[in-house]
């Protein structure tokens, strides 16, 4: 009851509050975001009734990788930046208590004792019988209260509460940024893992191609230029591996620091292809969702704090009224301290008004007003930056979806091209097997049969090729002599053509080998 009466008396004395009351600045912001349709010339999306979207989902529903969820849980409990933000919140709560305490009376209690033995040789001789020391004991309390007539304390409390809310928003922003950075780093790590696997497969394929070209060189159907070209491809793939491993280990160290630990390896979960990629964003996303962004809440609360500081500075221009009271018990003898005559008290009201401060107080007001205007401009810039980030994200999602569709179509085309090249290679290999001379029977096959076979198996069956073969019939004996020298090359070509190609480049030069076989047989 006494506290209620005291609060009523304080509020009655503090009926006037100087300084501007906070009002959110009018920014004339758009009601919707610029999305991909608007970027292509369409109309902006209208606010929708249903705002349940990807941004409303908690992070543990957004990321369905169990390993990533465990990493995020660990980071929330151990990340040092998040723990620092939490300590700032706890400190801000105490600042609020300290700022509001000035609105109430300050009461102190104490006790003291004095013992004084006067000098007999001094100017003030106490006289005979005054050799005993003088004693005095005091027990009492004092009260001081400065009335908040102009709202100085209330403005300080308002600024402290705004700082507390801003620090809470800062912690949420640190949490959001932590989850975002950790998820992005994890996906980048899985992307590097996939690149490492692809590089290893490419290296194995290029090494096989190098061995094949080297075999062709040993058989006399290739030159060193082709070997050097294949060796360059192998070296290029080998050069990529150290750089990929460096980036993998550095990304793991980044993730470990976000987890609040020391640099080291990071466990893996689902592959990059198995991660959730579809994000449902409703049409007509309203711009009111920006009010939930922690960075905008932080910017607005800083503006509220700067606005309250103006009233706190203006209150210093007006008189201050304070009351000081003291009372207690005082006696020369401790035994008489509780007697009725030992009671004393005093009351001292004080009024102070600044007269001359060399412009310090008004400069302080101007300073707080300039700071408030700067913070207001920062708030406006933060709102614009938020609109830009959301619009960029919406456009990025739409364009990335279109890019992914085009990439899927390109991948399908390349797959079809590879399958067709593989079928052509296999067909050429079967034709080569039918037309090749079996081992040990090359001397029994007649030149006419070899000629018919080479004509039917030639890559080009046009009349020009047949006339060219007939024109060379006059020198068939010389060709038969040369055929003895080409038979080792034919056997090598037959052996290479039966190997299955694993890439488009292998299929292409094997087809050229098949054509070379037909020409050699036609020349035999």
C-alpha distance (Angstrom), angle and dihedral (degrees) to the residues before:
residue distance angle dihedral
X1 . . .
X2 3.78 . .
X3 3.81 90.3 .
X4 3.81 91.0 52.3
X5 3.79 91.3 51.1
X6 3.78 90.3 46.8
X7 3.79 91.0 51.5
X8 3.80 91.6 48.3
X9 3.77 90.8 51.0
X10 3.82 91.0 49.1
X11 3.79 92.7 49.3
X12 3.79 90.9 48.6
X13 3.78 90.4 53.6
X14 3.80 90.6 45.0
X15 3.77 98.8 50.5
X16 3.80 92.8 125.7
X17 3.79 122.5 69.2
X18 3.77 119.8 -177.5
X19 3.78 125.3 -154.6
X20 3.82 131.4 56.7
X21 3.78 121.3 -59.7
X22 3.79 114.2 -125.3
X23 3.78 119.7 -97.8
X24 3.78 123.6 174.1
X25 3.81 110.1 -110.2
X26 3.78 117.8 -108.6
X27 3.80 106.0 -119.5
X28 3.83 100.4 169.0
X29 3.80 89.0 -132.2
X30 3.83 120.1 -178.1
X31 3.78 118.0 -99.9
X32 3.80 94.2 -131.0
X33 3.76 139.6 29.3
X34 3.75 128.0 -104.1
X35 3.79 105.0 -107.9
X36 3.77 134.0 -179.0
X37 3.83 94.1 -82.0
X38 3.80 90.5 53.4
X39 3.82 89.9 48.1
X40 3.80 89.5 56.6
X41 3.76 92.7 51.5
X42 3.79 101.4 -86.3
X43 3.77 128.5 124.9
X44 3.80 121.1 -81.1
X45 3.75 118.0 -100.5
X46 3.78 117.8 -93.9
X47 3.79 121.3 -130.8
X48 3.79 110.6 -85.2
X49 3.76 129.2 -144.4
X50 3.80 93.8 -132.3
X51 3.79 110.8 62.1
X52 3.81 97.2 168.3
X53 3.77 100.3 127.5
X54 3.74 145.6 141.7
X55 3.81 91.2 -73.5
X56 3.81 91.3 58.2
X57 3.79 93.3 58.5
X58 3.81 120.1 95.2
X59 3.77 115.7 -116.6
X60 3.81 94.0 -109.1
X61 3.82 88.5 62.1
X62 3.79 93.7 45.6
X63 3.81 96.6 53.7
X64 3.80 112.0 49.9
X65 3.80 96.2 -179.3
X66 3.86 107.3 110.8
X67 3.81 92.7 -152.7
X68 3.81 91.6 51.8
X69 3.80 90.6 48.5
X70 3.80 90.7 52.9
X71 3.79 90.1 50.0
X72 3.81 91.5 51.3
X73 3.81 91.5 48.9
X74 3.80 89.5 51.8
X75 3.80 92.3 48.0
X76 3.81 93.0 50.7
X77 3.79 90.7 55.4
X78 3.81 100.0 38.3
X79 3.80 109.0 27.2
X80 3.81 109.7 119.4
X81 3.81 96.4 -148.3
X82 3.79 90.4 55.1
X83 3.78 91.6 48.5
X84 3.82 90.4 49.8
X85 3.83 89.6 52.5
X86 3.81 89.7 51.3
X87 3.80 91.9 52.2
X88 3.80 89.6 51.2
X89 3.79 89.3 55.5
X90 3.80 91.1 52.1
X91 3.81 90.0 49.4
X92 3.81 91.5 49.4
X93 3.79 91.0 54.2
X94 3.78 90.0 57.2
X95 3.80 90.3 47.9
X96 3.81 88.8 57.0
X97 3.80 90.1 53.2
X98 3.80 92.0 47.9
X99 3.80 93.4 49.0
X100 3.80 93.5 49.6
X101 3.80 94.4 46.6
X102 3.81 92.1 75.0
X103 3.80 90.2 69.3
X104 3.82 92.0 67.8
X105 3.83 131.3 64.9
X106 3.77 117.5 -88.2
X107 3.83 112.3 -134.5
X108 3.78 124.7 -170.5
X109 3.80 130.9 -179.4
X110 3.77 129.2 -160.4
X111 3.76 147.8 157.2
X112 3.81 131.0 -144.1
X113 3.78 139.7 177.6
X114 3.81 130.1 -159.2
X115 3.81 127.9 -160.5
X116 3.80 116.6 -175.6
X117 3.80 127.6 177.3
X118 3.86 109.5 -167.7
X119 3.78 122.4 -141.4
X120 3.79 117.0 -110.5
X121 3.80 92.0 -154.9
X122 3.74 95.7 55.0
X123 3.77 129.7 102.2
X124 3.76 90.8 -100.4
X125 3.76 100.4 56.3
X126 3.79 108.0 -170.0
X127 3.80 89.1 -149.5
X128 3.73 131.7 -134.9
X129 3.74 118.5 -21.0
X130 3.75 94.0 22.9
X131 3.75 97.6 105.5
X132 3.79 92.9 108.6
X133 3.83 114.0 96.4
X134 3.78 119.4 -109.4
X135 3.80 116.1 -115.1
X136 3.78 131.7 -167.7
X137 3.82 131.1 175.9
X138 3.79 124.9 -164.1
X139 3.80 130.0 -172.4
X140 3.77 118.1 176.6
X141 3.80 150.7 117.2
X142 3.78 136.1 -121.6
X143 3.78 131.8 -151.3
X144 3.78 129.3 -156.8
X145 3.77 125.6 -176.4
X146 3.78 129.0 174.4
X147 3.78 110.5 -161.7
X148 3.80 115.4 -130.3
X149 3.80 94.1 -135.4
X150 3.82 96.7 154.3
X151 3.79 100.8 34.5
X152 3.79 98.1 -104.2
X153 3.80 93.4 139.1
X154 3.80 93.0 42.3
X155 3.79 91.5 52.4
X156 3.79 89.8 49.0
X157 3.81 90.0 50.8
X158 3.80 90.3 48.2
X159 3.79 90.7 52.3
X160 3.81 91.6 47.8
X161 3.82 92.1 50.9
X162 3.80 90.4 49.1
X163 3.79 89.3 51.1
X164 3.82 89.8 51.3
X165 3.81 92.7 51.9
X166 3.79 89.8 45.5
X167 3.80 91.0 53.8
X168 3.80 90.4 49.2
X169 3.80 89.2 51.9
X170 3.80 88.9 47.4
X171 3.80 89.5 55.1
X172 3.80 90.4 51.4
X173 3.79 89.2 49.0
X174 3.80 90.4 50.6
X175 3.81 89.0 49.5
X176 3.79 92.3 49.0
X177 3.78 92.1 47.0
X178 3.79 90.8 46.5
X179 3.80 93.6 53.5
X180 3.81 90.6 43.9
X181 3.80 94.5 49.0
X182 3.78 92.8 44.7
X183 3.80 94.3 48.9
X184 3.81 92.1 45.2
X185 3.81 91.9 48.9
X186 3.81 90.9 47.8
X187 3.81 92.3 51.5
X188 3.79 90.7 46.1
X189 3.79 88.7 52.1
X190 3.80 91.2 51.4
X191 3.80 88.7 48.5
X192 3.80 90.1 53.0
X193 3.81 89.0 49.2
X194 3.79 89.8 53.7
X195 3.80 91.5 47.9
X196 3.80 88.9 50.7
X197 3.81 91.6 52.8
X198 3.80 92.0 47.8
X199 3.79 90.9 48.3
X200 3.80 91.0 52.1
X201 3.80 91.0 50.5
X202 3.79 91.0 47.1
X203 3.80 90.5 48.9
X204 3.79 91.9 51.5
X205 3.81 90.9 49.1
X206 3.80 92.5 48.7
X207 3.79 92.0 48.1
X208 3.79 89.6 52.6
X209 3.79 89.5 49.6
X210 3.80 89.9 50.0
X211 3.80 90.8 52.9
X212 3.79 90.0 49.3
X213 3.82 93.1 49.9
X214 3.79 89.7 46.5
X215 3.80 89.2 53.1
X216 3.78 89.3 50.7
X217 3.80 89.6 51.3
X218 3.79 90.8 50.5
X219 3.82 89.3 50.3
X220 3.77 93.1 49.8
X221 3.81 99.0 -114.4
X222 3.83 97.3 104.9
X223 3.76 138.2 44.7
X224 3.79 134.6 -133.8
X225 3.80 92.3 -100.9
X226 3.79 90.1 67.6
X227 3.79 90.1 47.3
X228 3.80 91.4 50.9
X229 3.81 90.7 48.6
X230 3.79 91.0 52.3
X231 3.82 90.1 46.3
X232 3.83 90.4 52.7
X233 3.80 89.9 54.2
X234 3.80 91.0 50.7
X235 3.81 92.7 47.7
X236 3.81 91.3 48.1
X237 3.81 91.1 54.2
X238 3.81 91.3 46.2
X239 3.81 89.6 50.5
X240 3.80 91.2 57.8
X241 3.80 94.4 57.3
X242 3.86 99.3 70.0
X243 3.80 91.6 47.4
X244 3.81 91.8 49.2
X245 3.79 91.7 48.2
X246 3.82 90.1 49.3
X247 3.79 91.6 52.4
X248 3.81 91.4 45.9
X249 3.79 93.9 53.3
X250 3.81 93.2 44.1
X251 3.80 90.2 50.7
X252 3.80 89.6 50.4
X253 3.80 89.8 52.4
X254 3.80 90.0 51.2
X255 3.80 91.3 52.2
X256 3.79 91.8 47.5
X257 3.81 91.5 53.5
X258 3.82 90.0 49.9
X259 3.80 87.1 53.0
X260 3.79 89.7 56.1
X261 3.81 93.1 -111.8
X262 3.77 139.1 105.4
X263 3.83 126.5 -81.6
X264 3.79 112.2 -75.1
X265 3.80 145.4 112.1
X266 3.80 122.8 -42.9
X267 3.83 125.8 -144.5
X268 3.78 118.6 -116.7
X269 3.77 129.9 -137.1
X270 3.77 131.5 176.5
X271 3.76 119.0 1.3
X272 3.77 121.2 -105.6
X273 3.82 92.2 -102.5
X274 3.82 90.8 54.4
X275 3.80 95.6 53.6
X276 3.79 121.5 106.2
X277 3.78 109.6 -94.1
X278 3.80 106.1 164.0
X279 3.80 113.9 91.9
X280 3.78 118.4 -172.6
X281 3.81 110.9 -145.4
X282 3.82 114.4 176.2
X283 3.76 119.5 -129.9
X284 3.80 117.4 -106.2
X285 3.78 97.2 32.1
X286 3.86 104.8 -168.5
X287 3.78 120.4 -129.7
X288 3.83 91.0 -132.7
X289 3.81 86.6 84.3
X290 3.79 87.1 76.0
X291 3.81 89.7 74.0
X292 3.80 87.0 72.5
X293 3.79 94.3 58.0
X294 3.82 110.0 111.2
X295 3.79 93.0 -142.0
X296 3.81 91.8 57.1
X297 3.80 91.5 45.7
X298 3.80 88.4 51.8
X299 3.81 92.3 49.2
X300 3.82 92.9 48.6
X301 3.79 93.7 48.0
X302 3.78 90.1 51.8
X303 3.79 87.3 53.5
X304 3.81 90.3 51.5
X305 3.80 89.9 50.5
X306 3.82 92.4 49.6
X307 3.80 90.3 48.6
X308 3.82 91.4 52.1
X309 3.80 91.4 49.8
X310 3.81 88.7 62.7
X311 3.82 91.4 60.8
X312 3.79 90.6 45.4
X313 3.81 90.5 53.9
X314 3.82 93.5 45.9
X315 3.80 92.1 51.7
X316 3.79 89.1 64.5
X317 3.82 89.4 66.3
X318 3.81 92.1 65.6
X319 3.83 130.9 71.1
X320 3.78 119.1 -84.5
X321 3.79 123.0 -142.1
X322 3.78 120.7 -156.1
X323 3.77 135.5 172.5
X324 3.78 125.9 -149.4
X325 3.81 122.1 -171.4
X326 3.77 132.1 175.8
X327 3.79 134.4 -178.0
X328 3.76 143.7 154.5
X329 3.77 145.8 111.2
X330 3.79 127.5 -51.8
X331 3.80 130.0 179.9
X332 3.78 141.2 151.9
X333 3.77 90.2 -129.5
X334 3.76 125.6 46.1
X335 3.79 89.9 -139.4
X336 3.80 90.7 60.7
X337 3.81 94.1 46.4
X338 3.79 93.9 98.3
X339 3.78 94.9 48.3
X340 3.75 120.2 113.0
X341 3.80 94.3 -113.3
X342 3.81 91.7 60.0
X343 3.79 94.7 72.1
X344 3.82 118.5 109.5
X345 3.82 134.3 168.8
X346 3.77 140.8 172.5
X347 3.81 138.0 -168.0
X348 3.81 124.4 -158.3
X349 3.83 120.2 -179.9
X350 3.80 114.7 -168.5
X351 3.80 133.2 -163.9
X352 3.79 118.9 -169.7
X353 3.78 127.1 -177.2
X354 3.80 126.9 -179.7
X355 3.79 111.9 -119.3
X356 3.77 106.3 167.4
X357 3.79 124.8 9.7
X358 3.83 99.2 152.1
X359 3.81 90.7 -109.3
X360 3.79 94.3 -58.4
X361 3.82 96.9 127.1
X362 3.81 95.6 46.3
X363 3.78 90.4 45.3
X364 3.78 87.4 52.8
X365 3.81 89.8 54.3
X366 3.81 91.3 48.8
X367 3.79 89.7 48.3
X368 3.81 93.3 53.9
X369 3.80 91.3 46.6
X370 3.81 91.6 52.2
X371 3.79 90.2 47.8
X372 3.80 90.1 50.4
X373 3.81 91.6 52.3
X374 3.80 91.0 49.3
X375 3.80 91.4 50.3
X376 3.82 90.1 47.6
X377 3.80 89.9 54.6
X378 3.78 88.9 48.0
X379 3.80 89.6 52.8
X380 3.80 90.6 51.7
X381 3.80 90.1 48.9
X382 3.82 90.5 49.6
X383 3.81 91.0 52.8
X384 3.80 91.5 50.5
X385 3.77 91.0 46.9
X386 3.80 89.8 51.1
X387 3.81 91.1 52.0
X388 3.78 89.3 49.6
X389 3.81 94.0 49.6
X390 3.80 93.1 48.8
X391 3.81 92.7 45.7
X392 3.80 91.0 47.4
X393 3.78 90.0 50.0
X394 3.83 93.0 49.6
X395 3.80 91.9 47.7
X396 3.80 90.6 45.3
X397 3.79 92.6 52.1
X398 3.80 92.4 49.6
X399 3.80 94.6 45.2
X400 3.76 93.6 43.9
X401 3.79 89.4 52.6
X402 3.81 89.6 52.7
X403 3.81 90.7 45.6
X404 3.79 90.4 50.5
X405 3.80 91.1 51.6
X406 3.80 91.3 50.7
X407 3.80 90.5 46.5
X408 3.80 90.3 51.6
X409 3.81 90.3 51.1
X410 3.82 90.5 49.0
X411 3.79 91.1 48.7
X412 3.80 90.3 50.9
X413 3.81 90.8 50.5
X414 3.80 92.6 49.0
X415 3.80 90.4 48.2
X416 3.78 90.8 52.7
X417 3.80 90.1 47.7
X418 3.79 91.2 51.5
X419 3.80 92.8 48.6
X420 3.81 91.1 49.3
X421 3.80 91.9 48.7
X422 3.79 89.6 48.8
X423 3.80 91.1 51.2
X424 3.82 91.2 49.5
X425 3.78 90.5 49.5
X426 3.80 92.9 49.5
X427 3.79 91.1 47.7
X428 3.80 91.1 51.0
X429 3.82 89.8 48.7
X430 3.84 91.8 53.5
X431 3.81 90.8 48.5
X432 3.79 89.8 50.1
X433 3.79 90.9 51.0
X434 3.85 91.3 54.1
X435 3.79 94.2 47.0
X436 3.81 99.3 41.5
X437 3.80 120.1 100.3
X438 3.83 114.0 -111.8
X439 3.77 117.4 -118.2
X440 3.81 113.1 -87.8
X441 3.86 95.7 13.0
X442 3.80 101.2 79.1
X443 3.81 91.6 105.1
X444 3.82 94.0 53.1
X445 3.79 97.2 54.2
X446 3.77 112.9 91.0
X447 3.71 124.2 -128.1
X448 3.82 91.3 -118.0
X449 3.80 92.7 55.7
X450 3.79 91.1 48.8
X451 3.78 88.8 49.8
X452 3.82 92.6 51.7
X453 3.78 91.4 46.3
X454 3.79 93.1 49.0
X455 3.79 91.0 48.8
X456 3.81 92.8 51.6
X457 3.80 94.0 44.4
X458 3.79 97.5 42.4
X459 3.84 114.8 123.5
X460 3.81 88.2 -124.4
X461 3.82 119.2 41.9
X462 3.76 97.4 -177.1
X463 3.79 125.9 133.0
X464 3.80 89.9 -107.3
X465 3.81 91.5 61.8
X466 3.83 91.9 47.3
X467 3.81 92.8 50.0
X468 3.79 90.2 48.5
X469 3.82 89.7 53.1
X470 3.82 91.0 49.5
X471 3.79 91.3 50.4
X472 3.77 90.8 56.0
X473 3.83 93.7 52.0
X474 3.81 91.5 90.6
X475 3.77 91.2 69.5
X476 3.79 97.1 43.4
X477 3.77 94.7 125.9
X478 3.79 91.9 56.4
X479 3.78 89.7 47.6
X480 3.81 90.8 51.0
X481 3.79 88.5 54.6
X482 3.79 90.2 49.9
X483 3.80 90.9 47.0
X484 3.75 90.2 69.5
X485 3.80 88.3 62.7
X486 3.82 93.8 46.1
X487 3.81 97.4 50.3
X488 3.85 94.2 86.3
X489 3.80 88.5 53.3
X490 3.81 90.2 49.1
X491 3.77 92.1 52.6
X492 3.83 89.9 50.3
X493 3.79 91.0 49.0
X494 3.80 90.6 50.0
X495 3.79 90.9 50.5
X496 3.82 93.5 47.9
X497 3.80 93.9 45.8
X498 3.80 91.2 57.0
X499 3.83 90.7 59.7
X500 3.79 113.9 96.9
X501 3.81 115.2 -119.3
X502 3.78 117.5 -129.5
X503 3.77 97.7 -167.0
X504 3.79 139.9 35.2
X505 3.81 92.7 -107.4
X506 3.82 91.6 55.4
X507 3.81 91.2 50.1
X508 3.81 91.9 50.9
X509 3.78 98.1 53.5
X510 3.82 91.6 41.5
X511 3.78 87.9 57.5
X512 3.79 88.0 52.9
X513 3.81 88.6 51.9
X514 3.82 89.7 53.4
X515 3.79 89.6 53.8
X516 3.81 88.9 49.0
X517 3.81 90.0 53.8
X518 3.79 92.1 54.0
X519 3.80 91.5 50.2
X520 3.80 91.8 49.1
X521 3.80 92.9 49.4
X522 3.78 90.6 47.1
X523 3.78 88.6 53.0
X524 3.82 93.7 48.7
